[in-house]
Amino acid sequence: MLLRNAFLLMLAALGFCAGFARAGLSPEETAIAEAVDRRVPAATALFERAVNIQSPTENVAGVRAVGELFVAEFRRLGMDARWIDMPAAMKRAGHVVASTPGGKGKRVLMLGHMDTVLSGEPFRREGSIAHGTGTDDMKGGNIVMLLALQALADAGVLKDARVTVMLTGDEEDVGVPLEQSRGPMLELARNSDVLLGFEAAYEGTATIGRRGAGSWTLETTGETGHSSQIFSPVMGNGAIFEAARILDAFQSELAGERYLTINPSVIVGGTTAQMNDIAGSAAGKTNVIAPAAIVRGDIRFISIEQERSTRERMQAIVARHAPRTGATLVFHESYPAMTPTPGNEALLADLDAASRDLGLGGVAALDAAKRGAGDIGFVSHLAPGLDGLGSGGGKNAHAPGEYTEISSLAPMAKRAAVLIHRLGR
């Protein structure tokens, strides 16, 4: 609540209802800013429609319906908008891609996503607060993106720009194989000079780095028999103690490294133990040494190098078996990190200048540890980029009670639109 109130006070203090004839803005940029304000009521109505469509990743029809809303809007702007379908076996809706016909300036790729984690909470407005599933992550960001494009079109500059939009249908639960689900994004990024992600904003900041994420499965084994013989040369330590040894070593040897976290999320162990991706079961008696244990968890990292190093050190810990035990550690496909780069910092400086010229204050770099993994990580090695350009002041993403600030839509759209205009000159 304090964060939201601070955001509202910042908006009021900056006087967003004032004119935009500021010293740092060109006449075209002034027209862009004014166009955003005119478009906000219609954009808010579209926001409500988008949120009221249930679109968790697995709801292919719902994700598709959200995409169709935006396809229609992109086409009204004269953009070429199309679907990229995924194979039916992947159970993913596919992606929306839209592009301008222009050939001027830097090639800008704008990234968003249509899917949500949860479903169920409809749009509900309380003053400037928009409640509902997906308001913060990230249907509000998609609206910011659209508002920026609409304002550029109204000012007569979008038609000359080289802008491509990609709205993915599976950011929250990426389809596999990754080559199929993220291949189109990689292809677009290879033909882009700048990447702009519209995930939710933290006020006064933009994202120049965000951590990647990967999951792992640890399985331990041990001798089984009468519990009175545990720790003996014949029976050894058992599978549960071996799992505990490994987890303790992960914490004691790897905790504290900047940007690195390792989280064991679920564990089962006993005479029998089994687990799928998110749930497991086990059985055993207190007088029997457990022969099996399974742990599932994740790691978060800021670079390929940190991920590789962490995997190697975790494997080394696993290999130091306690007496008469065994263990295997398997890493699964990971979500790449967006590693901070000088190119990202230079792009942030451009956004900061645009924001100050608009009278919206400076924009600082958000601490990368405060962001989870995102789509931009798959392509951030190919071009300079920023993320966190979407709606702001929100909370409870991926949880009941999600909301965002409607009053953030206009200022965030103005920042993005002026930045894109300047990149296109």
LODOZA-515190 format. One record per residue (C-alpha): residue number from 1; x, y, z. Coordinates in Angstrom, 2 decimals. Layout:
<nodes>
NODE resi      xx      yy      zz
NODE  NUM       X       Y       Z
...
</nodes>
This chain:
<nodes>
NODE resi      xx      yy      zz
NODE    1    0.00    0.00    0.00
NODE    2    2.87    2.38    0.78
NODE    3    4.39    1.63   -2.61
NODE    4    1.10    2.38   -4.37
NODE    5    0.55    5.61   -2.44
NODE    6    4.08    6.77   -3.21
NODE    7    3.47    6.12   -6.88
NODE    8    0.25    8.15   -6.84
NODE    9    1.94   11.03   -5.04
NODE   10    4.72   11.02   -7.59
NODE   11    2.21   11.21  -10.44
NODE   12    0.35   14.08   -8.80
NODE   13    3.53   16.00   -8.04
NODE   14    4.67   15.82  -11.64
NODE   15    1.36   17.23  -12.88
NODE   16    0.49   14.88  -15.69
NODE   17   -2.55   16.94  -16.67
NODE   18   -0.38   19.92  -17.58
NODE   19    0.59   20.76  -21.17
NODE   20    3.60   19.18  -22.78
NODE   21    5.21   22.16  -24.51
NODE   22    8.47   21.59  -22.67
NODE   23   11.89   22.79  -23.69
NODE   24   13.21   19.30  -24.35
NODE   25   10.37   18.15  -26.61
NODE   26   10.07   18.65  -30.35
NODE   27    6.67   19.63  -31.78
NODE   28    6.19   16.02  -32.88
NODE   29    6.97   14.77  -29.38
NODE   30    4.54   17.24  -27.87
NODE   31    1.89   15.90  -30.24
NODE   32    2.77   12.33  -29.21
NODE   33    2.33   13.11  -25.52
NODE   34   -0.99   14.85  -26.09
NODE   35   -2.21   11.95  -28.23
NODE   36   -1.58    9.52  -25.38
NODE   37   -3.91   11.48  -23.11
NODE   38   -6.66   11.48  -25.70
NODE   39   -6.37    7.74  -26.13
NODE   40   -6.45    6.75  -22.44
NODE   41  -10.25    6.34  -22.03
NODE   42  -10.53    3.96  -25.00
NODE   43   -7.37    2.14  -23.92
NODE   44   -8.81    1.64  -20.43
NODE   45  -11.95    0.12  -21.92
NODE   46   -9.80   -2.26  -23.98
NODE   47   -7.81   -3.06  -20.83
NODE   48  -11.02   -4.14  -19.11
NODE   49  -11.98   -6.36  -22.05
NODE   50   -8.55   -8.01  -22.08
NODE   51   -8.53   -8.71  -18.34
NODE   52  -12.03  -10.19  -18.47
NODE   53  -10.84  -12.85  -20.91
NODE   54   -9.51  -15.77  -18.86
NODE   55   -6.10  -16.54  -20.33
NODE   56   -3.87  -18.77  -18.20
NODE   57   -1.24  -20.34  -20.43
NODE   58   -3.05  -23.66  -20.67
NODE   59   -6.29  -21.98  -21.82
NODE   60   -5.34  -21.88  -25.49
NODE   61   -8.69  -20.43  -26.61
NODE   62   -8.53  -17.68  -23.98
NODE   63   -4.99  -16.65  -24.88
NODE   64   -5.99  -16.63  -28.51
NODE   65   -8.97  -14.39  -27.75
NODE   66   -6.73  -11.86  -25.99
NODE   67   -4.43  -11.88  -28.97
NODE   68   -7.26  -11.22  -31.38
NODE   69   -8.14   -8.03  -29.48
NODE   70   -4.65   -6.71  -30.10
NODE   71   -4.40   -7.98  -33.67
NODE   72   -7.44   -5.84  -34.50
NODE   73   -5.88   -2.79  -32.84
NODE   74   -2.54   -3.23  -34.61
NODE   75   -4.28   -3.52  -37.96
NODE   76   -6.18   -0.29  -37.29
NODE   77   -2.78    1.37  -37.04
NODE   78   -1.80    0.09  -40.48
NODE   79    0.48   -2.60  -39.10
NODE   80    0.83   -6.04  -40.63
NODE   81   -0.42   -8.34  -37.83
NODE   82   -0.41  -12.12  -37.91
NODE   83   -0.40  -15.25  -35.75
NODE   84    2.51  -17.65  -35.42
NODE   85    0.90  -20.97  -34.53
NODE   86    2.53  -23.67  -32.44
NODE   87    2.06  -27.41  -33.08
NODE   88   -1.09  -28.77  -31.42
NODE   89    0.97  -31.20  -29.35
NODE   90    2.63  -28.27  -27.54
NODE   91   -0.77  -27.11  -26.18
NODE   92    0.18  -23.46  -26.62
NODE   93   -1.78  -20.70  -28.36
NODE   94    1.13  -19.31  -30.37
NODE   95    2.26  -15.71  -30.74
NODE   96    1.09  -12.45  -32.27
NODE   97    3.54  -10.51  -34.45
NODE   98    2.82   -7.06  -35.89
NODE   99    5.12   -4.75  -37.83
NODE  100    5.12   -1.30  -39.39
NODE  101    5.88   -0.73  -43.07
NODE  102    8.49    1.97  -42.42
NODE  103   12.19    1.92  -43.13
NODE  104   13.55    4.74  -41.02
NODE  105   15.75    4.62  -37.92
NODE  106   16.66    1.77  -35.63
NODE  107   14.75   -1.48  -35.77
NODE  108   12.78   -1.79  -32.52
NODE  109   11.31   -5.05  -31.21
NODE  110    8.61   -4.58  -28.53
NODE  111    7.88   -7.61  -26.34
NODE  112    4.81   -8.54  -24.31
NODE  113    2.78  -11.63  -23.45
NODE  114   -0.90  -12.50  -23.47
NODE  115   -1.04  -15.35  -20.95
NODE  116   -1.42  -15.24  -17.17
NODE  117   -0.52  -17.67  -14.39
NODE  118   -3.93  -17.72  -12.72
NODE  119   -7.50  -17.10  -13.83
NODE  120  -10.73  -16.08  -12.21
NODE  121  -10.64  -12.49  -10.99
NODE  122  -12.48  -10.10  -13.36
NODE  123  -11.63   -6.47  -13.97
NODE  124  -12.77   -4.18  -11.17
NODE  125  -11.91   -0.51  -10.88
NODE  126  -11.53    1.43   -7.64
NODE  127  -10.53    4.96   -8.52
NODE  128   -7.17    4.67  -10.24
NODE  129   -6.68    1.03   -9.25
NODE  130   -7.46   -1.74  -11.73
NODE  131   -8.00   -5.08  -10.01
NODE  132   -8.11   -8.41  -11.81
NODE  133   -6.02  -11.36  -12.94
NODE  134   -3.33  -10.18  -15.34
NODE  135   -3.72   -6.46  -14.66
NODE  136   -0.11   -6.16  -13.47
NODE  137    1.41   -9.13  -15.31
NODE  138    1.06   -8.09  -17.98
NODE  139   -2.09   -6.96  -19.71
NODE  140   -1.42   -3.47  -18.36
NODE  141    1.96   -3.54  -20.09
NODE  142    0.36   -4.56  -23.36
NODE  143   -1.95   -1.55  -23.09
NODE  144    1.03    0.75  -22.47
NODE  145    2.65   -0.68  -25.58
NODE  146   -0.48   -0.16  -27.67
NODE  147   -0.99    3.39  -26.34
NODE  148    2.56    4.30  -27.36
NODE  149    2.01    2.98  -30.87
NODE  150   -1.36    4.72  -31.18
NODE  151    0.18    8.03  -30.13
NODE  152    3.00    7.63  -32.65
NODE  153    0.41    6.93  -35.33
NODE  154   -1.73    9.92  -34.34
NODE  155    1.35   12.17  -34.57
NODE  156    2.04   10.81  -38.07
NODE  157    5.40    9.21  -37.29
NODE  158    4.61    5.51  -36.86
NODE  159    4.34    4.80  -40.59
NODE  160    8.01    5.66  -41.12
NODE  161    9.34    3.79  -38.09
NODE  162   10.74    0.27  -38.11
NODE  163    8.81   -1.30  -35.24
NODE  164    7.87   -4.92  -34.63
NODE  165    5.67   -6.17  -31.78
NODE  166    5.68   -9.72  -30.46
NODE  167    3.10  -10.87  -27.91
NODE  168    3.88  -14.40  -26.79
NODE  169    1.20  -16.82  -25.65
NODE  170    3.30  -18.82  -23.20
NODE  171    5.63  -16.57  -21.22
NODE  172    4.35  -17.88  -17.90
NODE  173    4.86  -21.54  -18.88
NODE  174    7.11  -21.72  -21.91
NODE  175    6.29  -24.38  -24.46
NODE  176    8.84  -27.05  -25.28
NODE  177   10.87  -27.61  -27.27
NODE  178   12.29  -24.12  -26.81
NODE  179   13.56  -24.16  -30.37
NODE  180    9.93  -24.16  -31.48
NODE  181    8.40  -21.78  -28.95
NODE  182   11.19  -19.19  -28.93
NODE  183   12.62  -19.67  -32.41
NODE  184   10.41  -16.91  -33.90
NODE  185   11.49  -14.47  -31.19
NODE  186   15.14  -15.21  -31.83
NODE  187   14.64  -14.66  -35.55
NODE  188   12.98  -11.28  -34.96
NODE  189   15.65  -10.21  -32.47
NODE  190   18.46  -11.03  -34.90
NODE  191   16.91   -8.45  -37.22
NODE  192   16.46   -5.81  -34.50
NODE  193   18.68   -3.07  -33.10
NODE  194   16.78   -2.45  -29.85
NODE  195   14.65   -4.65  -27.57
NODE  196   11.92   -3.13  -25.39
NODE  197   10.03   -5.29  -22.87
NODE  198    6.77   -4.09  -21.34
NODE  199    6.59   -6.17  -18.17
NODE  200    5.31   -4.30  -15.11
NODE  201    7.25   -1.21  -14.03
NODE  202    8.72   -0.29  -10.69
NODE  203    8.25    3.46  -10.37
NODE  204   11.23    5.56  -11.35
NODE  205   13.15    2.61  -12.82
NODE  206   13.63    0.49  -15.89
NODE  207   15.20   -2.95  -16.11
NODE  208   18.65   -3.36  -17.66
NODE  209   19.13   -6.85  -16.19
NODE  210   16.93   -9.62  -14.87
NODE  211   17.84  -13.02  -13.58
NODE  212   17.37  -16.25  -15.45
NODE  213   15.78  -19.31  -13.89
NODE  214   16.23  -23.04  -14.19
NODE  215   14.90  -26.07  -12.37
NODE  216   16.57  -29.20  -11.05
NODE  217   15.76  -32.61   -9.64
NODE  218   17.85  -34.32   -6.97
NODE  219   17.39  -38.03   -6.31
NODE  220   19.19  -39.79   -3.48
NODE  221   19.40  -43.47   -2.58
NODE  222   20.55  -45.49    0.39
NODE  223   20.49  -48.92    1.96
NODE  224   17.28  -49.90    3.68
NODE  225   16.83  -51.96    6.80
NODE  226   16.23  -51.71   10.54
NODE  227   16.45  -48.12   11.76
NODE  228   18.72  -49.14   14.63
NODE  229   21.51  -49.72   12.11
NODE  230   21.54  -46.27   10.50
NODE  231   25.05  -44.75   10.34
NODE  232   26.56  -48.22   10.65
NODE  233   29.18  -49.39    8.13
NODE  234   26.64  -51.84    6.74
NODE  235   23.65  -49.49    6.33
NODE  236   25.23  -46.05    6.05
NODE  237   23.26  -42.78    6.29
NODE  238   20.13  -43.49    4.26
NODE  239   18.63  -41.48    1.44
NODE  240   16.97  -38.75    3.51
NODE  241   20.12  -37.84    5.40
NODE  242   22.00  -37.79    2.09
NODE  243   19.45  -35.37    0.64
NODE  244   19.74  -33.24    3.79
NODE  245   23.54  -33.22    3.53
NODE  246   23.40  -32.04   -0.06
NODE  247   20.83  -29.31    0.60
NODE  248   22.77  -28.06    3.60
NODE  249   25.93  -27.89    1.48
NODE  250   24.09  -25.96   -1.24
NODE  251   23.17  -23.39    1.38
NODE  252   26.48  -23.22    3.21
NODE  253   28.73  -23.19    0.12
NODE  254   26.70  -21.19   -2.40
NODE  255   24.49  -18.79   -0.44
NODE  256   25.55  -15.16   -0.42
NODE  257   26.78  -14.91   -4.00
NODE  258   25.23  -11.83   -5.61
NODE  259   22.19  -12.59   -7.78
NODE  260   22.36  -16.34   -7.08
NODE  261   19.56  -18.18   -5.28
NODE  262   18.89  -21.91   -4.94
NODE  263   15.47  -22.97   -3.74
NODE  264   14.40  -26.55   -2.90
NODE  265   10.65  -26.27   -3.36
NODE  266    9.32  -29.76   -2.64
NODE  267   10.83  -32.92   -1.13
NODE  268    9.63  -36.48   -0.55
NODE  269   11.45  -39.47    0.95
NODE  270   10.83  -42.85    2.50
NODE  271   10.59  -46.53    1.71
NODE  272    8.84  -45.41   -1.45
NODE  273    8.96  -41.97   -3.05
NODE  274    7.69  -40.54   -6.31
NODE  275    7.25  -37.08   -7.78
NODE  276    6.08  -35.26  -10.88
NODE  277    6.82  -31.62  -11.69
NODE  278    4.83  -30.10   -8.83
NODE  279    3.67  -32.88   -6.49
NODE  280    4.91  -36.07   -4.89
NODE  281    4.12  -38.81   -2.42
NODE  282    6.08  -41.02   -0.05
NODE  283    5.52  -43.76    2.48
NODE  284    7.61  -45.38    5.19
NODE  285    7.74  -46.53    8.79
NODE  286    9.76  -44.90   11.54
NODE  287   11.74  -48.08   12.17
NODE  288   12.91  -48.42    8.55
NODE  289   15.83  -46.58    6.94
NODE  290   14.60  -44.67    3.90
NODE  291   16.13  -45.89    0.63
NODE  292   14.82  -43.07   -1.59
NODE  293   14.34  -39.29   -1.57
NODE  294   13.51  -36.79   -4.30
NODE  295   13.86  -33.01   -4.25
NODE  296   12.68  -30.48   -6.86
NODE  297   13.86  -26.89   -6.90
NODE  298   15.13  -23.97   -8.93
NODE  299   18.14  -21.70   -9.33
NODE  300   18.22  -18.01  -10.28
NODE  301   21.26  -16.41  -11.93
NODE  302   22.36  -13.23  -13.73
NODE  303   24.53  -14.66  -16.51
NODE  304   25.38  -17.80  -18.46
NODE  305   28.69  -17.90  -16.62
NODE  306   27.03  -17.81  -13.20
NODE  307   24.59  -20.52  -14.22
NODE  308   27.37  -22.79  -15.50
NODE  309   29.52  -22.24  -12.45
NODE  310   26.62  -22.94  -10.11
NODE  311   25.70  -26.16  -11.88
NODE  312   29.29  -27.37  -11.65
NODE  313   29.57  -26.59   -7.94
NODE  314   26.22  -28.22   -7.19
NODE  315   27.28  -31.36   -9.04
NODE  316   30.53  -31.44   -7.07
NODE  317   28.58  -31.29   -3.81
NODE  318   26.29  -34.11   -4.94
NODE  319   29.29  -36.26   -5.86
NODE  320   30.62  -36.25   -2.27
NODE  321   28.41  -39.15   -1.23
NODE  322   27.91  -40.05    2.40
NODE  323   28.60  -43.73    3.27
NODE  324   26.51  -46.26    1.31
NODE  325   24.41  -43.63   -0.45
NODE  326   24.08  -42.40   -4.00
NODE  327   22.74  -39.25   -5.62
NODE  328   22.03  -37.78   -9.04
NODE  329   21.30  -34.15   -9.90
NODE  330   19.57  -33.34  -13.20
NODE  331   19.12  -29.79  -14.52
NODE  332   16.19  -29.02  -16.78
NODE  333   15.79  -26.39  -19.49
NODE  334   16.32  -22.90  -18.16
NODE  335   15.00  -19.42  -18.77
NODE  336   18.06  -17.33  -19.78
NODE  337   19.12  -14.25  -17.88
NODE  338   19.08  -10.71  -19.22
NODE  339   22.63   -9.77  -18.28
NODE  340   23.31   -6.04  -17.75
NODE  341   25.47   -4.61  -20.57
NODE  342   26.88   -1.20  -21.55
NODE  343   24.39   -1.18  -24.43
NODE  344   21.50   -1.57  -22.01
NODE  345   22.89    1.24  -19.87
NODE  346   23.15    3.54  -22.89
NODE  347   19.55    2.78  -23.82
NODE  348   18.50    3.54  -20.25
NODE  349   20.20    6.93  -20.57
NODE  350   18.08    7.61  -23.67
NODE  351   14.91    6.67  -21.78
NODE  352   15.97    8.82  -18.85
NODE  353   16.45   11.81  -21.16
NODE  354   13.04   11.30  -22.76
NODE  355   11.39   11.02  -19.35
NODE  356   13.03   14.19  -18.06
NODE  357   12.08   16.09  -21.21
NODE  358    8.48   15.00  -20.65
NODE  359    8.65   16.30  -17.10
NODE  360    8.27   12.82  -15.66
NODE  361   11.51   12.72  -13.71
NODE  362   14.56   10.52  -14.08
NODE  363   14.67    6.77  -14.68
NODE  364   17.18    4.66  -12.77
NODE  365   18.25    1.05  -13.23
NODE  366   16.30   -1.45  -11.15
NODE  367   18.34   -3.90   -9.09
NODE  368   18.37   -7.07  -11.20
NODE  369   17.81   -9.19   -8.08
NODE  370   14.29   -7.76   -7.83
NODE  371   13.14   -9.21  -11.16
NODE  372   12.43  -12.78  -12.08
NODE  373   12.96  -14.38  -15.45
NODE  374   11.25  -12.98  -18.54
NODE  375   10.97  -13.43  -22.28
NODE  376   13.57  -10.78  -23.03
NODE  377   16.21  -13.09  -21.54
NODE  378   15.97  -15.37  -24.58
NODE  379   17.12  -12.60  -26.90
NODE  380   18.96  -10.05  -24.74
NODE  381   22.35  -11.26  -26.00
NODE  382   21.43  -10.14  -29.53
NODE  383   20.77   -6.40  -29.02
NODE  384   20.65   -3.72  -26.31
NODE  385   17.41   -3.80  -24.37
NODE  386   15.24   -2.51  -21.57
NODE  387   12.38   -4.14  -19.71
NODE  388    9.94   -2.98  -17.05
NODE  389    8.33   -0.40  -19.36
NODE  390    4.74   -1.46  -18.64
NODE  391    2.12   -0.34  -16.14
NODE  392    3.29    0.59  -12.65
NODE  393    2.32    0.78   -9.01
NODE  394    0.89   -2.74   -9.02
NODE  395    1.20   -5.76   -6.80
NODE  396    0.31   -9.43   -6.31
NODE  397    1.30  -10.69   -9.73
NODE  398    0.84  -14.49   -9.85
NODE  399   -1.44  -14.27   -6.83
NODE  400   -5.03  -13.45   -5.88
NODE  401   -5.71   -9.74   -5.46
NODE  402   -3.55   -8.63   -8.39
NODE  403   -3.84   -4.97   -9.36
NODE  404   -2.11   -2.13  -11.20
NODE  405   -2.45    1.65  -11.41
NODE  406   -4.49    2.94  -14.36
NODE  407   -2.91    6.35  -13.77
NODE  408    0.46    4.86  -14.76
NODE  409   -0.65    3.96  -18.30
NODE  410   -0.29    7.45  -19.79
NODE  411    3.13    8.43  -18.38
NODE  412    4.65    5.05  -19.19
NODE  413    3.25    5.18  -22.74
NODE  414    4.64    8.70  -23.23
NODE  415    8.11    7.63  -22.15
NODE  416    8.08    4.65  -24.48
NODE  417    6.62    6.55  -27.43
NODE  418    9.11    9.42  -27.24
NODE  419   11.99    6.95  -26.87
NODE  420   10.82    5.01  -29.93
NODE  421   10.39    8.23  -31.90
NODE  422   13.94    9.29  -31.08
NODE  423   15.30    5.87  -32.00
NODE  424   13.55    6.20  -35.33
NODE  425   15.08    9.52  -36.33
</nodes>
